[in-house]
Amino acid sequence: MTMRNQPTARQARLGSELRKLRQSAGKPAKEVAGLLGSSSTHMSQIEAGSSAISEERLRRLAAHCACTNEELIEALVAMATEHAHGWWDEYRGVLPQVNLDVAEAEHHAQFLREVVITHVPGLLQTPDYARAVFGYMRPELPESELAPRVEHRMKRHTVIEGDNPAPYETIVHEFALRIRVADRRASLSQLRRILDEIEQGHVTARVIPTELDGFGGADASLMYMDGPLPQLDTGLLDAPTGIMFIDAEAELKRLRTLFRKVETASLDPTASRDFIHRLTKEL
């Protein structure tokens, strides 16, 4: 079977889940590889996401590992057998792989929760806002690289819009809403875009006001995506070194706790909507 030079985050996640399945059953890779009529090397490639696994082999692996969680097995089979390309694939070779991985992860999420402190969330950004953010990168991007980044970010909006939008809850700091990444017109348009999404029911937005005492979560930027079952939830951290995908249960639990803590510190949705509306009057 053809080796993948650069597995996607979703392919790597499938491999990781298969490794967890094998290890939780106390089965060595060599034993499972023999059952599948393969080699230990190929088993390692499957668990790294660099080689595919058929539905028949996956089901045999699950049975050998005494996995009786049918919901999990079916979810893993779906991950292993999906062949449809998403809209993000047209940016392969144009944008960094992580941009495509984020879009794919959002597409498969059942529910999205996000905390953003310094910028308006990407899923809510207007073209002018996104262009201003990407245009500030150093070294500066030529138009040939800037334009597809903005276009890709706008297409990500489809996950919370359309006929079957995913529920999306975001917590954003007042600082992010007030800072003018471009000019007054762009800032006003951005606030109105958020209000439009709220009114249409696509988004639940909460605001953390700057006057709040005791908020030590300035580094709390994160996205949490519910999978088809909790075991397949995914976390994203936007760290200085780049975007990190999180799938370890202990880390996912930490992110859930952090989200709830920040949520407690924020205004409720109605008060947040009114807060954003007042900001439009101040511009």
C-alpha positions as CSV (number, residue, x, y, z in Angstrom):
1,M,0.0,0.0,0.0
2,T,1.3,3.5,-0.9
3,M,3.1,5.3,1.9
4,R,1.9,8.9,2.7
5,N,4.7,11.4,2.8
6,Q,2.7,13.8,5.0
7,P,-0.3,12.3,6.8
8,T,-3.0,14.7,7.6
9,A,-3.9,15.3,11.3
10,R,-7.0,13.2,10.9
11,Q,-5.1,10.3,9.4
12,A,-2.5,10.6,12.3
13,R,-5.4,10.6,14.8
14,L,-6.8,7.4,13.4
15,G,-3.4,5.8,13.8
16,S,-3.1,7.1,17.3
17,E,-6.5,5.7,18.2
18,L,-5.6,2.3,16.8
19,R,-2.4,2.4,18.9
20,K,-4.4,3.2,22.0
21,L,-6.7,0.3,21.2
22,R,-3.8,-2.2,20.9
23,Q,-2.0,-0.9,23.9
24,S,-5.0,-0.9,26.1
25,A,-5.5,-4.6,25.3
26,G,-1.8,-5.3,26.1
27,K,-1.1,-6.5,22.6
28,P,2.4,-6.1,21.2
29,A,2.6,-4.6,17.7
30,K,4.3,-7.8,16.3
31,E,1.3,-10.0,17.5
32,V,-1.3,-7.7,15.9
33,A,0.7,-7.3,12.7
34,G,0.9,-11.1,12.4
35,L,-2.9,-11.3,12.9
36,L,-3.3,-8.8,10.1
37,G,-0.9,-10.6,7.8
38,S,1.5,-7.7,8.0
39,S,4.8,-6.7,9.5
40,S,5.7,-4.8,12.6
41,T,7.1,-2.1,10.4
42,H,3.8,-1.8,8.5
43,M,1.9,-1.8,11.8
44,S,4.1,1.1,13.0
45,Q,3.3,3.0,9.7
46,I,-0.5,2.4,10.2
47,E,-0.3,3.7,13.8
48,A,1.7,6.8,12.6
49,G,-1.0,7.5,10.0
50,S,1.5,7.1,7.1
51,S,-0.2,4.0,5.8
52,A,-3.9,3.3,5.4
53,I,-5.8,0.4,6.9
54,S,-8.8,-1.4,5.3
55,E,-12.2,-1.8,7.0
56,E,-11.7,-5.6,7.2
57,R,-8.3,-5.3,8.9
58,L,-9.5,-2.6,11.3
59,R,-12.5,-4.8,12.4
60,R,-10.1,-7.7,12.9
61,L,-7.8,-5.6,14.9
62,A,-10.7,-4.4,17.1
63,A,-11.9,-7.9,17.6
64,H,-8.5,-9.2,18.5
65,C,-8.1,-6.4,21.1
66,A,-11.5,-7.3,22.5
67,C,-13.0,-3.9,21.8
68,T,-16.8,-4.1,22.3
69,N,-17.5,-0.4,21.8
70,E,-19.4,-0.6,18.6
71,E,-19.8,3.2,18.4
72,L,-16.1,3.7,18.5
73,I,-15.4,0.9,16.0
74,E,-17.9,2.4,13.5
75,A,-16.4,5.9,14.0
76,L,-12.9,4.5,13.3
77,V,-14.1,2.6,10.3
78,A,-15.6,5.9,8.9
79,M,-12.2,7.6,9.5
80,A,-10.4,4.8,7.7
81,T,-12.7,4.5,4.7
82,E,-13.6,8.1,3.9
83,H,-12.3,9.0,0.4
84,A,-14.2,12.2,-0.4
85,H,-12.0,15.3,-0.8
86,G,-13.1,18.4,1.1
87,W,-12.9,22.0,-0.2
88,W,-9.6,22.5,1.7
89,D,-7.8,20.0,-0.6
90,E,-7.7,22.7,-3.3
91,Y,-5.2,24.5,-1.1
92,R,-2.8,21.5,-0.8
93,G,0.6,22.7,-1.9
94,V,-0.6,26.3,-1.6
95,L,-1.0,26.7,2.2
96,P,0.8,25.0,5.0
97,Q,-0.6,21.5,5.8
98,V,-1.8,22.7,9.3
99,N,-4.3,25.1,7.7
100,L,-5.9,22.2,5.8
101,D,-5.8,20.1,8.9
102,V,-7.7,22.7,10.9
103,A,-10.4,23.1,8.2
104,E,-10.8,19.3,8.0
105,A,-11.1,19.0,11.8
106,E,-13.7,21.7,12.0
107,H,-15.7,20.0,9.2
108,H,-16.0,16.8,11.1
109,A,-16.7,18.4,14.5
110,Q,-20.1,17.9,16.1
111,F,-19.8,21.0,18.2
112,L,-17.1,23.8,18.3
113,R,-16.0,25.8,21.3
114,E,-13.4,28.5,21.2
115,V,-11.6,31.0,23.4
116,V,-9.8,33.9,21.8
117,I,-8.1,36.7,23.6
118,T,-6.1,38.8,21.1
119,H,-8.0,38.5,17.8
120,V,-11.5,38.0,16.6
121,P,-12.0,34.2,16.0
122,G,-11.1,33.1,12.5
123,L,-14.5,31.6,12.0
124,L,-16.0,35.1,12.4
125,Q,-13.5,37.3,10.6
126,T,-14.4,39.4,7.7
127,P,-12.1,39.5,4.6
128,D,-10.7,42.9,5.5
129,Y,-10.0,41.8,9.1
130,A,-8.3,38.6,7.9
131,R,-6.3,40.4,5.3
132,A,-5.0,42.9,7.9
133,V,-4.0,40.1,10.3
134,F,-2.2,38.1,7.6
135,G,-0.7,41.2,6.1
136,Y,1.1,41.9,9.4
137,M,3.1,38.7,9.2
138,R,6.9,39.1,9.1
139,P,8.4,38.7,6.6
140,E,5.5,40.3,4.7
141,L,3.6,37.9,2.4
142,P,3.3,38.6,-1.3
143,E,-0.2,38.9,-2.7
144,S,0.1,35.4,-4.2
145,E,0.4,34.0,-0.7
146,L,-1.8,36.5,1.1
147,A,-4.9,36.1,-1.1
148,P,-5.2,32.3,-0.7
149,R,-4.9,32.6,3.1
150,V,-7.7,35.1,3.2
151,E,-9.8,33.0,0.8
152,H,-9.2,29.9,2.9
153,R,-10.2,31.6,6.1
154,M,-13.5,32.8,4.5
155,K,-14.3,29.3,3.3
156,R,-13.9,28.0,6.8
157,H,-17.0,29.9,7.7
158,T,-19.1,27.2,5.9
159,V,-18.8,25.0,9.0
160,I,-21.1,27.3,11.0
161,E,-23.3,28.4,8.2
162,G,-25.3,26.7,5.4
163,D,-28.0,24.1,5.8
164,N,-26.4,22.0,8.5
165,P,-24.2,24.4,10.6
166,A,-22.2,23.0,13.6
167,P,-23.1,24.6,16.9
168,Y,-20.4,27.1,17.7
169,E,-19.7,28.9,21.0
170,T,-17.0,31.4,21.3
171,I,-15.6,33.5,24.2
172,V,-13.7,36.6,23.1
173,H,-12.0,39.2,25.1
174,E,-13.0,42.8,24.8
175,F,-9.5,43.7,23.8
176,A,-9.8,41.6,20.6
177,L,-13.1,43.4,19.8
178,R,-11.7,46.9,20.4
179,I,-8.3,46.7,18.7
180,R,-8.3,48.1,15.2
181,V,-6.2,45.6,13.1
182,A,-7.1,47.7,10.0
183,D,-9.2,50.9,10.2
184,R,-12.5,52.2,11.7
185,R,-14.6,51.0,8.8
186,A,-13.1,47.5,8.9
187,S,-13.6,47.3,12.7
188,L,-17.2,48.4,12.5
189,S,-17.9,45.9,9.7
190,Q,-16.3,43.2,11.8
191,L,-18.4,43.9,14.9
192,R,-21.5,43.9,12.7
193,R,-20.6,40.6,11.2
194,I,-20.4,39.1,14.7
195,L,-23.8,40.5,15.6
196,D,-25.3,39.2,12.3
197,E,-24.1,35.7,13.1
198,I,-25.5,35.9,16.6
199,E,-28.9,37.1,15.3
200,Q,-29.0,34.3,12.7
201,G,-28.5,31.7,15.5
202,H,-25.2,30.4,14.0
203,V,-23.1,31.6,17.0
204,T,-23.2,31.9,20.7
205,A,-20.8,34.6,21.7
206,R,-19.6,35.6,25.2
207,V,-17.4,38.6,26.0
208,I,-14.8,38.9,28.7
209,P,-14.8,42.6,29.7
210,T,-11.4,44.3,30.4
211,E,-12.8,45.6,33.7
212,L,-13.1,42.0,35.0
213,D,-11.0,41.4,38.1
214,G,-9.0,38.3,38.6
215,F,-8.8,37.1,35.0
216,G,-5.5,35.4,34.6
217,G,-6.4,33.5,31.4
218,A,-4.7,35.8,28.9
219,D,-3.0,32.7,27.4
220,A,-6.2,30.7,27.2
221,S,-6.7,30.7,23.4
222,L,-8.0,27.3,22.4
223,M,-10.5,25.5,20.3
224,Y,-12.4,22.4,21.5
225,M,-14.1,20.2,18.9
226,D,-16.6,17.4,19.9
227,G,-16.2,14.2,18.0
228,P,-18.8,11.6,17.3
229,L,-18.1,10.3,20.8
230,P,-16.0,11.9,23.6
231,Q,-13.1,9.6,23.0
232,L,-12.6,11.2,19.6
233,D,-12.8,14.9,20.8
234,T,-10.0,17.1,19.5
235,G,-8.4,20.2,21.0
236,L,-6.4,22.9,19.3
237,L,-3.9,25.2,21.0
238,D,-2.4,28.1,19.1
239,A,1.0,28.2,20.6
240,P,4.0,30.4,19.7
241,T,5.6,27.4,18.0
242,G,2.4,26.8,15.9
243,I,-0.9,25.0,16.2
244,M,-1.0,21.9,18.3
245,F,-3.6,19.1,18.0
246,I,-4.5,17.6,21.3
247,D,-6.0,14.1,21.7
248,A,-4.7,12.8,25.0
249,E,-7.6,12.4,27.5
250,A,-5.8,14.1,30.3
251,E,-5.1,17.2,28.1
252,L,-8.6,17.2,26.7
253,K,-10.0,17.2,30.3
254,R,-7.7,20.1,31.1
255,L,-9.0,22.1,28.0
256,R,-12.6,21.4,29.0
257,T,-11.9,22.6,32.5
258,L,-10.2,25.7,31.2
259,F,-13.1,26.5,28.8
260,R,-15.6,26.2,31.7
261,K,-13.4,28.5,33.9
262,V,-13.2,31.2,31.2
263,E,-16.9,30.8,30.4
264,T,-17.7,31.5,34.1
265,A,-15.7,34.7,33.9
266,S,-17.5,36.0,30.8
267,L,-20.8,37.8,30.3
268,D,-23.8,35.8,29.4
269,P,-24.8,35.6,25.7
270,T,-27.5,38.3,25.9
271,A,-25.3,40.7,27.9
272,S,-22.4,40.0,25.4
273,R,-24.6,40.8,22.4
274,D,-25.6,44.1,24.0
275,F,-21.9,44.8,24.8
276,I,-20.9,44.3,21.2
277,H,-23.7,46.5,20.1
278,R,-22.5,49.3,22.4
279,L,-19.1,49.0,20.9
280,T,-20.4,49.6,17.4
281,K,-21.9,52.9,18.8
282,E,-18.6,53.9,20.2
283,L,-16.6,53.5,16.9
